[in-house]
Amino acid sequence: MTELVLDTSWVKLLQNNLQISAYLAQPKEPGSYPGIVVLQEIFGVNSHIRDVTERIAKEGYVAIAPALFDRFAPGFETGYNPEDIEVGRKYAWMQTTASELLSNIQSAIDYLKTLPQVKQDSFGCIGFCFGGHVAYLAATLPDIQATASFYGARITTNTPGGSAATLTLTPQISGTLYAFFGMEDASIPPEQIDEIEAELEKYKIPHRVFRYDGSDHGFFCDRRPSYNPKAAADAWEEVKQLFMQLK
């Protein structure tokens, strides 16, 4: 199959008096494509997230990555050194709230619905690190039918902005959820992975949980020292299979 040529651009998502930036990638070839929301790590909509957005679009989707920190840090994008990580963590866990994040995601979906080449009833999401946690939240939105959550920490213990742990929202998930974890990830102990899987099974949510031995947090990101090419390649194939159900 010939690789699709893309149009990419930054767009604005309107929320009352707010404007949230988002990176959009879509095939130039006319057609009807499902929409995918890409949810960032703590480092902003950086080159890795933009690359993932484009990789998804090349598979025959219209993909959009909203800037989740734009409400308080417009244009934020940073690297992976310890100082960057500290700033990103502060933004993610001290300055976001679940309701605002869900509003950002719904705004991205609503924007996609305005595009003539987007199928109006086929939406999914994918998120990494902090975005992996947010993807679990996003899975509760009625529009989201397929979710890929990569190494989302604190799902069993916390939610952005406080309140009950995001795991308690599991009964509200209406689509399929795939969760990907590295078994060397100190931020997500194996018992937490088991707890997530147990809740998905308890509420009969269509799901698969992938555990990659020898893989650490961030194993999918080829910009990070923890990148694991074998695990990343396997996970990417699973993501493609998950999103095929939207076509």
C-alpha positions as CSV (number, residue, x, y, z in Angstrom):
1,M,0.0,0.0,0.0
2,T,1.3,3.5,-0.9
3,E,2.0,5.6,2.1
4,L,-0.5,8.4,2.5
5,V,0.7,12.0,2.0
6,L,-0.3,14.2,4.9
7,D,-1.4,17.8,5.5
8,T,-0.2,18.9,9.0
9,S,-1.0,22.1,10.8
10,W,-1.6,23.8,14.2
11,V,-5.3,24.6,14.8
12,K,-7.2,26.3,17.6
13,L,-9.9,24.6,19.6
14,L,-12.5,27.0,21.0
15,Q,-13.8,26.6,24.5
16,N,-15.9,29.5,25.6
17,N,-13.3,32.3,26.0
18,L,-10.4,29.9,25.7
19,Q,-8.3,28.9,22.7
20,I,-6.4,25.5,23.0
21,S,-3.8,24.7,20.4
22,A,-3.8,21.3,18.8
23,Y,-1.6,19.6,16.2
24,L,-3.6,18.1,13.3
25,A,-2.4,15.5,10.8
26,Q,-4.7,14.3,8.0
27,P,-4.4,12.4,4.7
28,K,-4.4,14.6,1.6
29,E,-6.2,11.7,-0.3
30,P,-9.9,12.3,-0.3
31,G,-11.8,9.8,1.8
32,S,-13.7,9.1,5.0
33,Y,-11.4,8.6,8.0
34,P,-11.9,7.8,11.7
35,G,-10.7,10.5,14.1
36,I,-8.0,9.8,16.7
37,V,-7.1,12.1,19.7
38,V,-3.4,11.8,20.7
39,L,-2.7,12.7,24.3
40,Q,0.7,14.0,25.2
41,E,3.3,13.0,27.8
42,I,4.2,15.6,30.5
43,F,6.6,17.2,27.9
44,G,3.9,18.9,25.8
45,V,3.0,18.3,22.2
46,N,6.7,17.9,21.3
47,S,8.4,16.3,18.3
48,H,7.6,12.7,19.6
49,I,3.9,13.4,20.0
50,R,3.7,15.2,16.6
51,D,5.5,12.2,15.1
52,V,3.0,9.7,16.6
53,T,0.1,11.9,15.4
54,E,1.6,11.8,11.8
55,R,2.2,8.0,12.1
56,I,-1.4,7.4,13.0
57,A,-2.6,9.7,10.1
58,K,-0.5,7.7,7.6
59,E,-2.5,4.6,8.6
60,G,-5.7,6.3,7.4
61,Y,-7.0,8.4,10.2
62,V,-7.4,12.1,11.0
63,A,-5.3,12.6,14.2
64,I,-5.2,15.5,16.5
65,A,-3.1,16.2,19.6
66,P,-4.5,18.9,21.9
67,A,-2.0,20.9,24.0
68,L,-3.2,19.8,27.4
69,F,-1.3,22.5,29.3
70,D,-2.4,25.4,27.1
71,R,-4.8,26.8,29.8
72,F,-1.8,27.8,31.9
73,A,1.3,27.3,29.8
74,P,0.6,28.1,26.2
75,G,3.0,26.6,23.7
76,F,4.8,24.6,26.4
77,E,7.2,22.0,25.0
78,T,10.3,20.6,26.7
79,G,12.9,17.9,26.7
80,Y,13.7,14.9,28.9
81,N,16.3,16.1,31.4
82,P,15.5,16.0,35.2
83,E,14.6,19.7,35.3
84,D,12.2,19.3,32.4
85,I,10.6,16.3,34.0
86,E,10.1,18.3,37.3
87,V,8.3,21.1,35.4
88,G,6.2,18.7,33.4
89,R,5.1,16.7,36.5
90,K,4.1,19.9,38.3
91,Y,2.0,21.0,35.3
92,A,0.4,17.5,34.9
93,W,-0.5,16.7,38.5
94,M,-0.8,20.1,40.2
95,Q,-2.4,22.4,37.5
96,T,-4.7,20.2,35.5
97,T,-8.1,18.8,36.5
98,A,-10.0,15.9,35.1
99,S,-12.9,18.0,34.0
100,E,-10.7,20.5,32.1
101,L,-8.8,17.6,30.4
102,L,-12.0,16.0,29.4
103,S,-13.2,19.3,28.0
104,N,-10.0,19.7,26.0
105,I,-10.5,16.2,24.5
106,Q,-14.2,16.8,23.7
107,S,-13.2,20.0,22.0
108,A,-10.8,18.1,19.9
109,I,-13.5,15.6,19.0
110,D,-15.9,18.4,18.2
111,Y,-13.3,20.0,15.9
112,L,-12.8,16.7,14.1
113,K,-16.5,16.5,13.6
114,T,-16.4,19.7,11.6
115,L,-14.0,18.2,9.0
116,P,-15.8,16.7,6.0
117,Q,-13.3,13.8,5.7
118,V,-13.9,12.6,9.3
119,K,-16.4,9.8,9.9
120,Q,-18.9,11.2,12.3
121,D,-19.3,8.1,14.5
122,S,-15.7,6.7,14.6
123,F,-13.4,8.1,17.3
124,G,-10.5,6.7,19.3
125,C,-7.7,8.0,21.5
126,I,-4.2,7.1,22.4
127,G,-2.0,8.5,25.2
128,F,1.4,8.1,26.7
129,C,2.7,8.6,30.3
130,F,0.5,11.3,31.8
131,G,-1.5,11.0,28.5
132,G,-1.9,7.3,29.2
133,H,-3.7,8.2,32.4
134,V,-5.7,10.9,30.6
135,A,-6.6,8.3,27.9
136,Y,-8.2,6.2,30.6
137,L,-10.3,9.2,31.5
138,A,-11.1,9.9,27.9
139,A,-12.4,6.3,27.4
140,T,-15.4,7.4,29.5
141,L,-16.5,9.9,26.9
142,P,-19.4,8.6,24.8
143,D,-17.7,9.4,21.5
144,I,-14.6,7.3,22.2
145,Q,-14.9,3.7,21.0
146,A,-11.3,2.6,21.1
147,T,-8.6,3.6,23.6
148,A,-4.8,2.9,23.8
149,S,-3.3,3.8,27.1
150,F,0.5,3.6,27.4
151,Y,2.1,3.4,30.9
152,G,-0.5,5.6,32.6
153,A,0.7,6.1,36.1
154,R,-1.5,6.7,39.2
155,I,-4.7,5.4,37.5
156,T,-5.4,3.3,40.6
157,T,-4.5,6.0,43.2
158,N,-5.2,9.4,41.8
159,T,-6.9,11.6,39.3
160,P,-5.8,15.0,38.0
161,G,-7.2,17.7,40.3
162,G,-7.9,15.3,43.1
163,S,-11.1,13.4,43.8
164,A,-11.5,9.6,43.6
165,A,-8.9,7.6,41.6
166,T,-9.5,7.4,37.9
167,L,-9.9,3.7,38.1
168,T,-13.3,4.2,39.8
169,L,-14.6,5.5,36.5
170,T,-14.1,2.1,34.8
171,P,-17.8,1.3,34.7
172,Q,-18.3,4.4,32.4
173,I,-16.1,3.1,29.7
174,S,-18.2,2.1,26.7
175,G,-15.6,1.1,24.1
176,T,-12.6,-1.1,23.9
177,L,-9.5,-0.3,25.9
178,Y,-5.9,-1.6,25.4
179,A,-3.4,-0.9,28.1
180,F,0.4,-1.2,27.7
181,F,2.9,-1.4,30.5
182,G,6.6,-2.0,31.0
183,M,7.4,-4.5,33.7
184,E,10.5,-2.5,34.8
185,D,8.5,0.7,35.3
186,A,8.9,1.6,38.9
187,S,6.1,4.2,38.7
188,I,3.5,1.5,38.0
189,P,4.0,-1.6,40.3
190,P,2.7,-4.9,38.9
191,E,0.0,-5.1,41.5
192,Q,-1.5,-1.8,40.1
193,I,-1.5,-3.3,36.6
194,D,-3.3,-6.3,38.0
195,E,-5.8,-4.0,39.7
196,I,-6.6,-2.2,36.5
197,E,-7.1,-5.5,34.6
198,A,-9.3,-6.8,37.4
199,E,-11.6,-3.7,37.2
200,L,-11.8,-4.0,33.4
201,E,-12.8,-7.6,33.8
202,K,-15.2,-6.9,36.6
203,Y,-17.2,-4.4,34.5
204,K,-16.9,-6.5,31.3
205,I,-15.1,-3.8,29.4
206,P,-13.7,-5.2,26.2
207,H,-9.9,-4.9,26.8
208,R,-6.4,-6.3,26.5
209,V,-3.6,-5.6,28.9
210,F,0.0,-5.9,27.6
211,R,2.9,-6.5,29.9
212,Y,6.4,-6.1,28.4
213,D,9.2,-7.8,30.3
214,G,12.5,-5.8,30.4
215,S,10.7,-2.5,29.4
216,D,10.7,0.6,31.5
217,H,8.5,3.7,31.5
218,G,8.5,5.5,28.2
219,F,9.4,2.4,26.2
220,F,7.5,3.6,23.1
221,C,9.3,6.9,22.9
222,D,12.4,6.8,20.6
223,R,13.6,10.1,22.1
224,R,14.1,8.6,25.6
225,P,16.8,6.4,27.0
226,S,14.1,3.9,28.0
227,Y,13.1,3.3,24.4
228,N,12.7,-0.4,23.7
229,P,12.4,-1.0,19.9
230,K,11.0,-4.5,20.2
231,A,8.3,-3.7,22.7
232,A,7.5,-0.5,20.8
233,A,7.1,-2.3,17.5
234,D,4.9,-5.0,19.1
235,A,2.7,-2.4,20.8
236,W,2.3,-0.4,17.5
237,E,1.0,-3.5,15.7
238,E,-1.5,-3.9,18.5
239,V,-2.6,-0.3,18.3
240,K,-3.1,-0.6,14.6
241,Q,-5.3,-3.6,15.2
242,L,-7.3,-1.8,17.9
243,F,-8.0,1.2,15.7
244,M,-9.0,-1.0,12.7
245,Q,-12.3,-1.5,14.4
246,L,-13.1,2.1,13.7
247,K,-12.9,1.8,10.0
